[in-house]
Amino acid sequence: MRAALDAVNKALNPDGAEAEQDPAAVADRDKQLGNLAAELRTARAVFAAYKACGRTRRTRRLAAEQSRIRRYRRRARPDRRQVRRSPTRSRAP
């Protein structure tokens, strides 16, 4: 994006000055600006697609991580119904 902005500044001020330009130079500048605008739109679309892809991957990774955590918690702390009591404790004194 920074390169695109530098190219726009260079196209607007090729000599670095604000002097008057002839119509052919103005037409050439407009053509360059049109090309740069198209490149910038393409770069924005590619960047948006890249960000969306990253979010999708991140979301999948996060869901997998949460699933692993849930499985671990189930194994680490079993439900009361699944816990077997020793026969000596269940007998009345």
C-alpha positions, 0 to 999 in steps of 0.5 A: 500500500505504501508503494502504491501511495509513493507511486501516486505521489511520483505520478502527480509530481514527477519533478518534485515541483508543482509547475504547470504541465502540458496537456500531454503530460497531464493525460499521461499522468491521468493514465498512470493514476488510472493504472495505479488505482486499478492495482490498488483495488486489486491489492485491497481485494487480495488483502481482504481475501488473505485476511478472511482466509486467516480468520477461517484458519484461526477459527478452525484452530480455535475450535479444535483447541477448545474441543481438545480442552473439553475432551481433556476435562472429561477425562480428568474429571469423570462424571459422578455416575461413572465413578465406582465406589469401593465395596468397603465404603458402600457397606453400612457399619 
